[in-house]
Amino acid sequence: SSGSTGEKIRSMGFKCKDISKLTKFKEMFDGRVKTLNPLIYSSLLFLRNNKAHIKQFQKLKMPEIDIVVVNLYPFKEYSKKNSANDVIEMIDIGGPSLLRAASKNFKYITPIMDQKDYQKLIKNLKKNNGFTDIIFRKKMAQKIFNEVSNYDNSISRWLNEN
């Protein structure tokens, strides 16, 4: 996890590793750069049935990421009642990128961005002994691409109006 999200997860009694400790790269520019790191994307994008990919990935000494949960910055809500400079800070870059990478590799990774899907995730994990099934992962990936597209469209509309 990054930043305050990790603190929140730990305060709820769960274990959580900070991305900056895994990547050995601290957040920069007031949190503008946190998750944009090749180690993270290597874990999200390597093909887990490809021997060459597995060999390359193992050399990185990075844990495999199986589930990606991201709550995007609330751009649309924020853009209605804040100054342009403040609104620009609510354009999420890392979140959509993480979700897109996880969704591209849905064969192995579960992407989640909607809090309404948390219970579905838990149910699917329980049903499949700690894993999610391909039907669930593909459904979540489709939802991600649709929602991220809507997110980008709202940013585009706001920029056009301002």
Long-range contacts (C-beta under 8 A, 24 or more apart in sequence): 2-27, 2-31, 2-34, 2-35, 2-94, 3-27, 3-31, 3-34, 17-63, 22-62, 22-63, 32-93, 33-94, 34-94, 35-94, 35-95, 35-97, 35-98, 36-93, 36-94, 36-97, 40-65, 40-98, 41-101, 44-68, 44-98, 44-101, 44-102, 44-105, 44-109, 45-101, 45-104, 45-105, 47-105, 47-107, 47-108, 48-107, 48-108, 65-102, 65-109, 66-108, 66-109, 66-110, 66-131, 67-109, 67-110, 67-111, 67-112, 67-121, 67-132, 68-98, 68-99, 68-101, 68-102, 68-109, 68-110, 68-111, 68-112, 69-112, 69-113, 69-118, 70-95, 70-98, 70-99, 70-111, 70-112, 70-113, 71-95, 71-113, 71-115, 72-96, 72-99, 72-113, 72-148, 72-151, 75-151, 75-154, 75-155, 75-158, 76-151, 76-154, 79-154, 79-158, 84-162, 87-158, 87-162, 91-155, 92-151, 96-148, 96-151, 96-152, 99-144, 99-148, 100-144, 100-145, 100-148, 102-141, 102-144, 103-140, 103-141, 103-144, 103-145, 104-141, 106-134, 106-137, 106-138, 106-140, 106-141, 107-134, 107-137, 108-137, 109-137, 110-136, 110-137, 110-140, 111-137, 111-140, 111-141, 111-144, 112-140, 113-143, 113-144, 113-147, 113-148, 114-143, 114-147, 117-143
